[in-house]
């Protein structure tokens, strides 16, 4: 047998139709040879084309980490400013009002 592109497709389609598979897409992406590596999501989307064409009830599941693309776990988020309490805001507004009233009375 000659392994043409068409025969490769038949092989994958037959595997997807006859087997129950779980693929770790992160490992596949990491092991990809060359500099132009696909992401786990790109692999998932590509393999889903074969899965959608499957006519059997066999299952294929994909596992991926939930990292964001390009996300760096070591990045430190910018801290948020603390919110001023309502009580402090009210006191500040009262002081400003008193200052305005005091300057008008003079």
PyMOL CGO cylinders between C-alpha atoms (Angstrom):
from pymol import cmd
from pymol.cgo import CYLINDER

trace = [
    CYLINDER, 0.00, 0.00, 0.00, 1.11, 3.53, -0.78, 0.3, 1, 1, 1, 1, 1, 1,
    CYLINDER, 1.11, 3.53, -0.78, 0.53, 6.21, 1.88, 0.3, 1, 1, 1, 1, 1, 1,
    CYLINDER, 0.53, 6.21, 1.88, -0.93, 9.01, -0.16, 0.3, 1, 1, 1, 1, 1, 1,
    CYLINDER, -0.93, 9.01, -0.16, -2.61, 12.03, 1.39, 0.3, 1, 1, 1, 1, 1, 1,
    CYLINDER, -2.61, 12.03, 1.39, -5.99, 10.43, 0.64, 0.3, 1, 1, 1, 1, 1, 1,
    CYLINDER, -5.99, 10.43, 0.64, -4.95, 7.20, 2.40, 0.3, 1, 1, 1, 1, 1, 1,
    CYLINDER, -4.95, 7.20, 2.40, -3.78, 9.24, 5.42, 0.3, 1, 1, 1, 1, 1, 1,
    CYLINDER, -3.78, 9.24, 5.42, -7.25, 10.79, 5.60, 0.3, 1, 1, 1, 1, 1, 1,
    CYLINDER, -7.25, 10.79, 5.60, -8.87, 7.36, 5.36, 0.3, 1, 1, 1, 1, 1, 1,
    CYLINDER, -8.87, 7.36, 5.36, -6.63, 6.12, 8.19, 0.3, 1, 1, 1, 1, 1, 1,
    CYLINDER, -6.63, 6.12, 8.19, -7.55, 9.02, 10.49, 0.3, 1, 1, 1, 1, 1, 1,
    CYLINDER, -7.55, 9.02, 10.49, -11.25, 8.82, 9.63, 0.3, 1, 1, 1, 1, 1, 1,
    CYLINDER, -11.25, 8.82, 9.63, -11.22, 5.07, 10.34, 0.3, 1, 1, 1, 1, 1, 1,
    CYLINDER, -11.22, 5.07, 10.34, -9.42, 5.58, 13.66, 0.3, 1, 1, 1, 1, 1, 1,
    CYLINDER, -9.42, 5.58, 13.66, -11.93, 8.25, 14.73, 0.3, 1, 1, 1, 1, 1, 1,
    CYLINDER, -11.93, 8.25, 14.73, -14.88, 6.06, 13.72, 0.3, 1, 1, 1, 1, 1, 1,
    CYLINDER, -14.88, 6.06, 13.72, -13.68, 2.85, 15.38, 0.3, 1, 1, 1, 1, 1, 1,
    CYLINDER, -13.68, 2.85, 15.38, -11.79, 3.97, 18.51, 0.3, 1, 1, 1, 1, 1, 1,
    CYLINDER, -11.79, 3.97, 18.51, -12.49, 5.86, 21.71, 0.3, 1, 1, 1, 1, 1, 1,
    CYLINDER, -12.49, 5.86, 21.71, -9.70, 8.40, 22.06, 0.3, 1, 1, 1, 1, 1, 1,
    CYLINDER, -9.70, 8.40, 22.06, -8.52, 11.02, 24.52, 0.3, 1, 1, 1, 1, 1, 1,
    CYLINDER, -8.52, 11.02, 24.52, -5.81, 13.27, 23.16, 0.3, 1, 1, 1, 1, 1, 1,
    CYLINDER, -5.81, 13.27, 23.16, -3.64, 15.60, 25.26, 0.3, 1, 1, 1, 1, 1, 1,
    CYLINDER, -3.64, 15.60, 25.26, -3.31, 18.48, 22.83, 0.3, 1, 1, 1, 1, 1, 1,
    CYLINDER, -3.31, 18.48, 22.83, -0.81, 20.38, 25.00, 0.3, 1, 1, 1, 1, 1, 1,
    CYLINDER, -0.81, 20.38, 25.00, 1.62, 17.46, 24.78, 0.3, 1, 1, 1, 1, 1, 1,
    CYLINDER, 1.62, 17.46, 24.78, 1.12, 17.20, 21.03, 0.3, 1, 1, 1, 1, 1, 1,
    CYLINDER, 1.12, 17.20, 21.03, 1.80, 20.92, 20.58, 0.3, 1, 1, 1, 1, 1, 1,
    CYLINDER, 1.80, 20.92, 20.58, 4.94, 20.73, 22.77, 0.3, 1, 1, 1, 1, 1, 1,
    CYLINDER, 4.94, 20.73, 22.77, 6.31, 17.71, 20.89, 0.3, 1, 1, 1, 1, 1, 1,
    CYLINDER, 6.31, 17.71, 20.89, 5.71, 19.24, 17.45, 0.3, 1, 1, 1, 1, 1, 1,
    CYLINDER, 5.71, 19.24, 17.45, 8.91, 19.33, 15.43, 0.3, 1, 1, 1, 1, 1, 1,
    CYLINDER, 8.91, 19.33, 15.43, 10.21, 22.50, 13.82, 0.3, 1, 1, 1, 1, 1, 1,
    CYLINDER, 10.21, 22.50, 13.82, 9.94, 26.18, 14.59, 0.3, 1, 1, 1, 1, 1, 1,
    CYLINDER, 9.94, 26.18, 14.59, 6.40, 26.68, 13.27, 0.3, 1, 1, 1, 1, 1, 1,
    CYLINDER, 6.40, 26.68, 13.27, 4.45, 24.96, 16.06, 0.3, 1, 1, 1, 1, 1, 1,
    CYLINDER, 4.45, 24.96, 16.06, 0.64, 24.96, 16.21, 0.3, 1, 1, 1, 1, 1, 1,
    CYLINDER, 0.64, 24.96, 16.21, -1.15, 25.81, 19.43, 0.3, 1, 1, 1, 1, 1, 1,
    CYLINDER, -1.15, 25.81, 19.43, -3.22, 23.20, 21.24, 0.3, 1, 1, 1, 1, 1, 1,
    CYLINDER, -3.22, 23.20, 21.24, -6.34, 25.07, 20.15, 0.3, 1, 1, 1, 1, 1, 1,
    CYLINDER, -6.34, 25.07, 20.15, -5.28, 25.03, 16.49, 0.3, 1, 1, 1, 1, 1, 1,
    CYLINDER, -5.28, 25.03, 16.49, -4.72, 21.26, 16.69, 0.3, 1, 1, 1, 1, 1, 1,
    CYLINDER, -4.72, 21.26, 16.69, -8.13, 20.82, 18.33, 0.3, 1, 1, 1, 1, 1, 1,
    CYLINDER, -8.13, 20.82, 18.33, -9.91, 22.80, 15.63, 0.3, 1, 1, 1, 1, 1, 1,
    CYLINDER, -9.91, 22.80, 15.63, -8.12, 20.90, 12.88, 0.3, 1, 1, 1, 1, 1, 1,
    CYLINDER, -8.12, 20.90, 12.88, -8.91, 17.47, 14.35, 0.3, 1, 1, 1, 1, 1, 1,
    CYLINDER, -8.91, 17.47, 14.35, -12.54, 18.41, 14.90, 0.3, 1, 1, 1, 1, 1, 1,
    CYLINDER, -12.54, 18.41, 14.90, -12.98, 18.48, 11.13, 0.3, 1, 1, 1, 1, 1, 1,
    CYLINDER, -12.98, 18.48, 11.13, -12.30, 14.74, 11.08, 0.3, 1, 1, 1, 1, 1, 1,
    CYLINDER, -12.30, 14.74, 11.08, -14.47, 14.11, 14.12, 0.3, 1, 1, 1, 1, 1, 1,
    CYLINDER, -14.47, 14.11, 14.12, -17.44, 15.96, 12.63, 0.3, 1, 1, 1, 1, 1, 1,
    CYLINDER, -17.44, 15.96, 12.63, -17.31, 13.72, 9.57, 0.3, 1, 1, 1, 1, 1, 1,
    CYLINDER, -17.31, 13.72, 9.57, -17.42, 10.61, 11.76, 0.3, 1, 1, 1, 1, 1, 1,
    CYLINDER, -17.42, 10.61, 11.76, -20.54, 8.51, 11.42, 0.3, 1, 1, 1, 1, 1, 1,
    CYLINDER, -20.54, 8.51, 11.42, -20.13, 6.28, 14.47, 0.3, 1, 1, 1, 1, 1, 1,
    CYLINDER, -20.13, 6.28, 14.47, -21.05, 6.73, 18.11, 0.3, 1, 1, 1, 1, 1, 1,
    CYLINDER, -21.05, 6.73, 18.11, -17.43, 6.42, 19.26, 0.3, 1, 1, 1, 1, 1, 1,
    CYLINDER, -17.43, 6.42, 19.26, -16.01, 9.31, 21.19, 0.3, 1, 1, 1, 1, 1, 1,
    CYLINDER, -16.01, 9.31, 21.19, -12.96, 11.44, 20.90, 0.3, 1, 1, 1, 1, 1, 1,
    CYLINDER, -12.96, 11.44, 20.90, -12.17, 13.93, 23.62, 0.3, 1, 1, 1, 1, 1, 1,
    CYLINDER, -12.17, 13.93, 23.62, -9.50, 16.59, 23.76, 0.3, 1, 1, 1, 1, 1, 1,
    CYLINDER, -9.50, 16.59, 23.76, -7.72, 17.79, 26.86, 0.3, 1, 1, 1, 1, 1, 1,
    CYLINDER, -7.72, 17.79, 26.86, -5.99, 21.15, 27.09, 0.3, 1, 1, 1, 1, 1, 1,
    CYLINDER, -5.99, 21.15, 27.09, -4.85, 23.38, 29.89, 0.3, 1, 1, 1, 1, 1, 1,
    CYLINDER, -4.85, 23.38, 29.89, -6.92, 26.51, 30.43, 0.3, 1, 1, 1, 1, 1, 1,
    CYLINDER, -6.92, 26.51, 30.43, -3.99, 28.92, 29.97, 0.3, 1, 1, 1, 1, 1, 1,
    CYLINDER, -3.99, 28.92, 29.97, -4.62, 31.94, 27.84, 0.3, 1, 1, 1, 1, 1, 1,
    CYLINDER, -4.62, 31.94, 27.84, -2.62, 32.15, 24.67, 0.3, 1, 1, 1, 1, 1, 1,
    CYLINDER, -2.62, 32.15, 24.67, 0.49, 34.21, 25.27, 0.3, 1, 1, 1, 1, 1, 1,
    CYLINDER, 0.49, 34.21, 25.27, -0.32, 34.36, 28.96, 0.3, 1, 1, 1, 1, 1, 1,
    CYLINDER, -0.32, 34.36, 28.96, 2.63, 34.46, 31.34, 0.3, 1, 1, 1, 1, 1, 1,
    CYLINDER, 2.63, 34.46, 31.34, 1.95, 32.92, 34.75, 0.3, 1, 1, 1, 1, 1, 1,
    CYLINDER, 1.95, 32.92, 34.75, 4.85, 34.86, 36.27, 0.3, 1, 1, 1, 1, 1, 1,
    CYLINDER, 4.85, 34.86, 36.27, 3.30, 38.23, 35.42, 0.3, 1, 1, 1, 1, 1, 1,
    CYLINDER, 3.30, 38.23, 35.42, 2.25, 40.17, 38.50, 0.3, 1, 1, 1, 1, 1, 1,
    CYLINDER, 2.25, 40.17, 38.50, -1.08, 41.96, 38.16, 0.3, 1, 1, 1, 1, 1, 1,
    CYLINDER, -1.08, 41.96, 38.16, -1.29, 45.66, 38.88, 0.3, 1, 1, 1, 1, 1, 1,
    CYLINDER, -1.29, 45.66, 38.88, -2.78, 46.19, 42.33, 0.3, 1, 1, 1, 1, 1, 1,
    CYLINDER, -2.78, 46.19, 42.33, -6.10, 47.97, 42.46, 0.3, 1, 1, 1, 1, 1, 1,
    CYLINDER, -6.10, 47.97, 42.46, -6.60, 51.15, 44.43, 0.3, 1, 1, 1, 1, 1, 1,
    CYLINDER, -6.60, 51.15, 44.43, -8.53, 50.68, 47.64, 0.3, 1, 1, 1, 1, 1, 1,
    CYLINDER, -8.53, 50.68, 47.64, -12.03, 52.01, 47.46, 0.3, 1, 1, 1, 1, 1, 1,
    CYLINDER, -12.03, 52.01, 47.46, -12.90, 54.86, 49.79, 0.3, 1, 1, 1, 1, 1, 1,
    CYLINDER, -12.90, 54.86, 49.79, -15.62, 53.86, 52.23, 0.3, 1, 1, 1, 1, 1, 1,
    CYLINDER, -15.62, 53.86, 52.23, -18.96, 55.66, 52.11, 0.3, 1, 1, 1, 1, 1, 1,
    CYLINDER, -18.96, 55.66, 52.11, -18.42, 57.00, 55.62, 0.3, 1, 1, 1, 1, 1, 1,
    CYLINDER, -18.42, 57.00, 55.62, -15.09, 58.61, 54.71, 0.3, 1, 1, 1, 1, 1, 1,
    CYLINDER, -15.09, 58.61, 54.71, -16.61, 60.06, 51.51, 0.3, 1, 1, 1, 1, 1, 1,
    CYLINDER, -16.61, 60.06, 51.51, -19.51, 61.56, 53.47, 0.3, 1, 1, 1, 1, 1, 1,
    CYLINDER, -19.51, 61.56, 53.47, -17.16, 63.12, 56.04, 0.3, 1, 1, 1, 1, 1, 1,
    CYLINDER, -17.16, 63.12, 56.04, -15.00, 64.56, 53.26, 0.3, 1, 1, 1, 1, 1, 1,
    CYLINDER, -15.00, 64.56, 53.26, -18.03, 66.05, 51.50, 0.3, 1, 1, 1, 1, 1, 1,
    CYLINDER, -18.03, 66.05, 51.50, -19.28, 67.54, 54.79, 0.3, 1, 1, 1, 1, 1, 1,
    CYLINDER, -19.28, 67.54, 54.79, -15.87, 69.12, 55.45, 0.3, 1, 1, 1, 1, 1, 1,
    CYLINDER, -15.87, 69.12, 55.45, -15.83, 70.60, 51.95, 0.3, 1, 1, 1, 1, 1, 1,
    CYLINDER, -15.83, 70.60, 51.95, -19.36, 71.96, 52.41, 0.3, 1, 1, 1, 1, 1, 1,
    CYLINDER, -19.36, 71.96, 52.41, -18.39, 73.49, 55.76, 0.3, 1, 1, 1, 1, 1, 1,
    CYLINDER, -18.39, 73.49, 55.76, -15.35, 75.10, 54.18, 0.3, 1, 1, 1, 1, 1, 1,
    CYLINDER, -15.35, 75.10, 54.18, -17.47, 76.59, 51.39, 0.3, 1, 1, 1, 1, 1, 1,
    CYLINDER, -17.47, 76.59, 51.39, -20.11, 77.85, 53.82, 0.3, 1, 1, 1, 1, 1, 1,
    CYLINDER, -20.11, 77.85, 53.82, -17.45, 79.30, 56.10, 0.3, 1, 1, 1, 1, 1, 1,
    CYLINDER, -17.45, 79.30, 56.10, -15.87, 81.27, 53.26, 0.3, 1, 1, 1, 1, 1, 1,
    CYLINDER, -15.87, 81.27, 53.26, -19.24, 82.66, 52.16, 0.3, 1, 1, 1, 1, 1, 1,
    CYLINDER, -19.24, 82.66, 52.16, -20.10, 83.87, 55.67, 0.3, 1, 1, 1, 1, 1, 1,
    CYLINDER, -20.10, 83.87, 55.67, -16.96, 86.00, 55.88, 0.3, 1, 1, 1, 1, 1, 1,
]
cmd.load_cgo(trace, "trace")
